[in-house]
Amino acid sequence: MPGTRHTCGSAGDKSTPPVNLVRDFGAGGMMMAFGMVAALLAAKRGGEGQVIDGAVTDGAALLTGMICGFRATDG
């Protein structure tokens, strides 16, 4: 199954919908928080504003990689 739904639920059961936890809150929030910190550091050092790209798709890919890594090592 494509995307992050295959990481939700128990083995052998149908996947459980993530109810926006992985995509919007986890991935989007993580990317926005990281972008805000990076922008604040850049503004402090150089005084210029920054554009923050809170790419939900990129964040979901990062979180899914971590989850798949945990599963591969029984972690």
ZASEFI-37228 format. One line per 5 residues: number of its first residue (from 1); their letters; for each residue x, y, z of C-alpha. Coordinates in steps of 0.1 Angstrom, whole numbers, always signed. Layout:
<nodes>
NUM = a = X Y Z ~ ... .
</nodes>
This chain:
<nodes>
1 = mpgtr = +0 +0 +0 ~ +15 +34 -9 ~ +19 +62 +16 ~ +20 +59 +53 ~ -12 +39 +61 .
6 = htcgs = +6 +6 +59 ~ +25 +16 +91 ~ -7 +19 +111 ~ -24 -11 +128 ~ -14 -46 +136 .
11 = agdks = +3 -72 +113 ~ -23 -92 +94 ~ -51 -67 +101 ~ -64 -40 +78 ~ -46 -8 +82 .
16 = tppvn = -61 +17 +106 ~ -65 +52 +92 ~ -40 +75 +108 ~ -66 +102 +115 ~ -42 +129 +103 .
21 = lvrdf = -17 +121 +131 ~ +12 +112 +108 ~ +5 +135 +80 ~ -8 +168 +93 ~ +2 +169 +130 .
26 = gaggm = +34 +148 +129 ~ +49 +156 +95 ~ +35 +191 +90 ~ +41 +202 +125 ~ +77 +188 +125 .
31 = mmafg = +86 +205 +93 ~ +70 +238 +104 ~ +88 +237 +138 ~ +121 +229 +122 ~ +116 +257 +96 .
36 = mvaal = +107 +282 +122 ~ +138 +275 +143 ~ +160 +277 +112 ~ +143 +310 +101 ~ +147 +325 +136 .
41 = laakr = +184 +315 +137 ~ +189 +330 +102 ~ +171 +363 +112 ~ +192 +365 +144 ~ +225 +361 +124 .
46 = ggegq = +217 +381 +93 ~ +186 +401 +101 ~ +167 +389 +70 ~ +134 +372 +70 ~ +129 +337 +56 .
51 = vidga = +102 +318 +38 ~ +92 +286 +56 ~ +83 +256 +35 ~ +63 +232 +57 ~ +61 +204 +31 .
56 = vtdga = +37 +178 +46 ~ +47 +152 +20 ~ +84 +155 +28 ~ +77 +153 +65 ~ +56 +122 +60 .
61 = alltg = +84 +106 +41 ~ +109 +114 +69 ~ +86 +100 +96 ~ +77 +69 +75 ~ +114 +61 +71 .
66 = micgf = +119 +62 +108 ~ +89 +40 +114 ~ +100 +15 +88 ~ +135 +15 +103 ~ +121 +7 +137 .
71 = ratdg = +100 -22 +123 ~ +130 -36 +105 ~ +150 -37 +137 ~ +122 -48 +160 ~ +126 -15 +178 .
</nodes>
